């Protein structure tokens, strides 16, 4: 259900946060079904429960999940899949820009490429 890259420089809690947010955005999680408990998910992933708790706190803070005492954590009912997809797309764009810049591609080249794509000219 969740994929983590233990070799990534991205902290595990952020990876988990992004995984759950992405699953919510694409409708892979039923809003009526509780998310795994912190303890169960930590055990399943082989991580510290505090790591899972931190991801759940971030998700709750951002309105993606809500906790119901005695019942567990659930996806928020007012979650907008469209806005979540946009957020994911922007994150991918950010990652691509950072990667391009790390490879020495200039700001002008990046901007020109974006403008060409947005105007429908492709490359």
TAZIWO-V364285 format. One record per pair of residues at least 12 apart in sequence whose ideal C-beta (glycine too) atoms are under 10 Angstrom apart, sorted by the first residue. I is the first residue (numbers start at 1). J is the second residue. Records with the same first field share a line. If there is no record, write none. Layout:
# TAZIWO-V364285
I->J + J
This chain:
# TAZIWO-V364285
1->19 + 20 + 23 + 28 + 29 + 35 + 36 + 41 + 44 + 45
2->15 + 16 + 19 + 20 + 23 + 36 + 41 + 44 + 45 + 52 + 55
3->15 + 16 + 19 + 22 + 45
4->16 + 19 + 45 + 46 + 47 + 51
6->45 + 46 + 47
11->51 + 54 + 55
12->45 + 46 + 47 + 48 + 51 + 52 + 54 + 55
13->47 + 48 + 50 + 51 + 52 + 53 + 54 + 55 + 56 + 57 + 58
14->51 + 54 + 55 + 58
15->45 + 47 + 51 + 55
16->41 + 42 + 45 + 47 + 51 + 52 + 54 + 55 + 56 + 58 + 59
17->54 + 55 + 56 + 57 + 58 + 59 + 62 + 64
18->55 + 87 + 88 + 91
19->55
20->35 + 41 + 55 + 56 + 58 + 59 + 64 + 65 + 73 + 75
21->55 + 58 + 59 + 62 + 64 + 65 + 75 + 79 + 84 + 87 + 88 + 91
22->84 + 85 + 87 + 88 + 91
23->35 + 75 + 84
24->59 + 64 + 65 + 75 + 76 + 79 + 80 + 81 + 84
25->64 + 79 + 80 + 81 + 82 + 83 + 84 + 85 + 86 + 87 + 88 + 89
26->81 + 84 + 85 + 88
27->75 + 79 + 81 + 84
29->65 + 74 + 75 + 79
30->74 + 75
31->65 + 74 + 75 + 76 + 77 + 79
32->74 + 75 + 77
33->72 + 74 + 75
34->65 + 67 + 68 + 71 + 72 + 73 + 74 + 75
35->52 + 56 + 59 + 65 + 67 + 72 + 73 + 74 + 75
36->52 + 56 + 72 + 73
37->49 + 52 + 56 + 72 + 73
38->50 + 51 + 52 + 53 + 54 + 55 + 56 + 57 + 72 + 73
39->52 + 53
40->52 + 72
41->53 + 55 + 56 + 73
56->73
59->73 + 75 + 76
60->73 + 76
62->76 + 87
63->76 + 78 + 79 + 80
64->76 + 79 + 84
65->79
66->78 + 79
93->114
96->110 + 113
97->110 + 111 + 113 + 114
100->113
